[in-house]
Every structure is written in structure tokens, then in C-alpha cells.
């Protein structure tokens, strides 16, 4: 019985991950993702229900379209699996609680931002406005202590990236600035600063690896959104543990 709820959360995560993937691919291109049905990107055949079962459909079809036998991108099951794992990890760490609900909102934003930023290097304003509203509503019912830390977090995130943009003359994008501002609502000041620190480390490692494997060139643009979102999830779930470990290790 104890395994039923974690399994349900994981499966729900994979289903939502499939939807988030669609949103991430369509929203930056202003394609309606609520009315247009999914289709094979190669032969444009409308997909049936059996083609849309998260993870399972990809495995049963051996990664190929049933109609034209073209290869289906491995990104689809990766996004579904990642979402399921992240939802499950949040549940294992937080249980069924208000913080778990906040984690689900954050993970949802993270998946959509990651898909869109990796594909198009765009973080749509419509997406950010929607989740800004969701985070404000969440913090209204489950505020940080004191409540105005959310306001300060938003100002910190927005202002920090704006300062970097001004000083570096475009070293980061406006989408990253707005994203950090919105994350600040949920995370507060300390976790927003930790997110920036972790995102810098994650982004640097990722860019060096991509350069090393010659996936990108030195002058190619690098999407920073996925690094920000991964760092924000780490900060939300484990931020205070990381800070406590750091100060206990180096200042005691």
C-alpha cells in the first residue's frame, strides 16, 4: 500500500511531462497547444491515444513512428521520465504538504522552460506571467516568514540579473532576468541567491562539457534557462541543508 502513492505520483509526473513537452515546443512559436492534436513531425499523421502513453509508447514503437517509421526524438521520453523522477523526488523529500505543492509548480515551470529554451532559446512572457500568478497565489496561502521576503526575493532576482546585463552589456538575456524575478517570489532572498550561485556552477560545467565534445562552438549562444531551473529545484528542496552543511564545515 505504501508504494501505491509514490507510483501514482511518478506516473502522474510522466503524464504531465508529456504535456509540458508539448507546451514547451509550441508556446514559443505561438501554436495552440490546447486544440491542435499531436502529430508525427515527419509525416504529420495525427497520433492516436496508444501513441501518446508516456514512456511505454516510445518503448513499444522502438522509438519510431508507426506510420512512416521515422525516428522519434529521444527527448520525448527523457522529458517524461525526468518529470516523473522530479515529482517523485519532491514527494520523497517533502511528503504530501504545502511545500510539495510549491515544488510541483516549480518543477512544472522548470520542464517547460528547459524544453523551450533548449529548442528555441526563448522563455515566453506568457509562460512567465502565468507562473508569476501561480507563485503569488501559492505564497498568499503559504507565505514565507516574514511574508515580504517573497517581494524582496523577486526584487533581488530581477535586480541581480539586470545589473549583470548592464555591466556585461548583454551577458545574460531579458528572459533570464524575468525568470529570476519570478523565482524570487517562491524562493525568497537566500534561496534566490543560492540559485544564482548554483546556476553559475551548473551552467559553467555544462558549457565546458558541450565545448569539449564540440556540440557548441566558443561563439555559439548557450541557453542558461535549464541551469537556472535545475539550480532553483535544488535550492527549493535542499537549499537550507546545503547552507547548513557549508557553514558547519567551513565556519565552525
C-alpha positions in Angstrom: 0.0 0.0 0.0 2.9 2.4 0.8 4.2 2.0 -2.8 0.9 3.0 -4.4 1.1 6.7 -3.7 4.8 7.1 -4.9 3.9 5.1 -8.0 0.9 7.3 -8.7 2.9 10.5 -8.3 5.6 9.1 -10.6 3.1 8.1 -13.3 1.3 11.5 -12.9 4.6 13.2 -13.4 5.3 11.3 -16.6 1.9 12.2 -18.0 2.3 15.9 -17.0 5.8 15.8 -18.5 4.4 14.7 -21.8 2.0 17.7 -21.7 4.8 20.1 -20.6 6.9 19.0 -23.5 4.1 20.0 -25.9 3.7 23.3 -24.2 7.5 24.0 -24.3 7.6 23.2 -28.0 4.5 25.1 -29.1 4.2 28.1 -26.8 7.4 29.9 -28.1 6.0 29.5 -31.6 2.6 30.7 -30.5 1.0 27.4 -31.6 -2.2 26.5 -29.8 -1.4 23.5 -27.6 -4.9 23.0 -26.2 -6.8 22.5 -29.5 -4.2 21.2 -32.0 -3.7 17.4 -31.7 -0.2 15.9 -31.6 1.1 14.6 -34.9 4.3 13.0 -36.2 6.8 15.8 -37.0 7.9 13.8 -40.1 4.7 12.6 -41.8 2.2 14.8 -40.0 -0.1 11.9 -39.2 -2.3 12.6 -36.2 -1.2 10.5 -33.3 -3.7 8.2 -31.6 -4.1 7.5 -27.8 -1.9 4.4 -28.0 0.9 6.6 -29.4 0.8 9.0 -26.5 1.3 6.8 -23.5 4.3 8.3 -21.6 7.4 6.1 -21.9 5.5 3.0 -22.9 4.6 4.1 -26.4 8.2 5.0 -27.2 9.4 1.6 -26.0 6.7 -0.4 -27.8 7.3 1.5 -31.1 11.1 1.1 -30.6 11.4 4.9 -31.0 9.8 5.0 -34.4 6.6 6.4 -35.9 4.1 3.6 -36.6 3.2 5.2 -39.9 6.4 6.4 -41.6 8.9 4.6 -39.3 10.9 7.8 -38.9 12.9 8.1 -35.7 11.2 9.8 -32.8 13.4 12.1 -30.8 14.7 10.6 -27.6 13.9 14.0 -26.0 10.3 12.9 -25.5 10.8 10.0 -23.1 13.7 11.9 -21.4 11.3 14.8 -20.6 8.6 12.4 -19.4 11.0 10.3 -17.3 12.7 13.4 -15.8 9.4 14.9 -14.8 8.3 11.7 -13.1 11.5 11.4 -11.2 11.4 15.1 -10.1 7.9 14.8 -8.9 8.7 11.6 -7.0 11.9 13.1 -5.5 9.9 16.1 -4.3 7.3 13.8 -2.7 10.0 11.7 -1.0 11.6 14.8 0.4 8.5 16.8 1.4 5.6 14.3 1.6 2.1 15.5 0.8 2.3 19.1 2.1 2.1 22.7 1.0 5.8 22.8 0.2 5.2 19.7 -2.1 2.6 21.7 -4.0 5.1 24.5 -4.4 7.7 22.1 -5.7 5.2 20.7 -8.2 4.6 24.2 -9.5 8.4 24.9 -9.7 9.1 21.6 -11.5 6.3 22.3 -14.0 7.8 25.6 -14.8 11.3 24.1 -15.0 10.3 21.4 -17.6 8.5 23.9 -19.9 11.4 26.4 -19.7 14.0 23.8 -20.3 12.3 22.4 -23.4 11.6 25.8 -24.9 15.0 27.3 -24.1 16.9 24.3 -25.4 14.9 24.2 -28.6 14.5 27.9 -29.4 16.4 29.8 -26.7 13.2 31.6 -25.8 11.4 31.9 -22.5 7.9 33.2 -23.4 6.5 36.1 -21.4 3.1 34.4 -21.4 4.6 31.4 -19.6 6.3 33.7 -17.0 3.2 35.7 -16.4 1.1 32.6 -15.8 3.6 31.1 -13.3 4.1 34.5 -11.6 0.4 34.5 -10.9 0.6 30.9 -9.6 3.5 31.6 -7.4 1.8 34.8 -5.9 -1.4 32.8 -5.2 0.7 30.0 -3.6 2.6 32.4 -1.4 -0.6 34.2 -0.4 -1.9 30.9 1.1 1.5 29.6 2.2 3.7 32.7 2.8 7.4 32.8 3.7 8.3 34.2 7.1 8.1 37.2 7.1 5.8 37.5 4.1 7.7 40.3 2.4 10.7 38.0 1.9 8.9 37.0 -1.4 8.8 40.6 -2.5 12.5 41.0 -1.6 13.3 37.8 -3.4 11.6 38.9 -6.6 13.5 42.3 -6.4 16.8 40.5 -5.7 16.4 38.1 -8.6 15.3 40.7 -11.1 17.8 43.3 -9.9 20.8 41.0 -9.8 20.4 39.8 -13.4 19.6 43.3 -14.6 22.9 44.5 -13.0 24.8 41.7 -14.8 23.1 42.6 -18.1 24.1 46.3 -17.7 27.7 45.6 -16.6 28.3 42.9 -19.2 26.4 44.7 -21.9 24.2 41.7 -22.7 25.9 38.8 -20.9 22.5 37.4 -20.0 19.1 37.7 -21.6 15.9 39.6 -20.5 14.1 36.2 -20.3 16.6 35.1 -17.6 16.1 38.4 -15.7 12.3 38.0 -15.7 12.7 34.3 -14.8 14.8 35.1 -11.8 12.4 37.7 -10.6 9.5 35.3 -10.7 11.5 32.6 -9.0 12.3 35.1 -6.2 8.6 35.1 -5.3 8.7 31.4 -4.5 12.2 31.2 -3.1 12.8 34.3 -1.1 16.2 36.2 -0.9 18.5 33.5 0.4 17.4 30.7 -1.9 17.3 33.1 -4.9 21.0 34.0 -4.2 21.8 30.3 -3.8 20.0 29.6 -7.1 22.2 32.1 -8.9 25.3 30.6 -7.4 24.4 27.0 -8.3 23.2 28.0 -11.7 26.5 29.6 -12.5 28.3 26.4 -11.5 25.9 24.2 -13.4 25.9 26.4 -16.5 29.7 26.6 -16.5 30.1 22.8 -16.2 27.5 22.2 -18.9 29.0 24.7 -21.3 32.5 23.3 -20.8 31.3 19.8 -21.5 29.4 20.9 -24.6 32.6 22.7 -25.8 34.7 19.7 -25.0 32.5 17.4 -27.0 32.2 20.0 -29.8 28.5 20.2 -29.5 28.7 24.0 -29.5 31.4 26.5 -30.5 33.0 29.2 -28.4 30.9 31.9 -30.0 27.7 29.9 -30.0 24.9 31.1 -27.7 24.3 29.0 -24.6 20.8 28.6 -23.1 21.0 29.5 -19.4 17.4 28.7 -18.5 17.9 25.0 -17.9 20.8 25.7 -15.5 18.6 28.3 -13.6 15.7 25.9 -13.3 17.8 22.9 -12.1 19.5 25.2 -9.5 16.1 26.5 -8.4 14.8 23.0 -7.7 18.0 22.1 -5.8 17.7 25.2 -3.8 14.0 24.7 -3.1 14.4 21.1 -2.0 17.8 21.1 -0.4 18.9 24.7 -0.1 18.9 25.0 3.7 20.6 21.7 4.1 23.3 22.9 1.7 23.8 26.2 3.5 23.9 24.5 6.9 26.4 22.0 5.7 28.6 24.8 4.2 28.6 26.9 7.3 29.1 24.0 9.7 32.0 22.7 7.5 33.8 26.0 6.9 32.9 28.3 9.8 33.0 26.0 12.8 
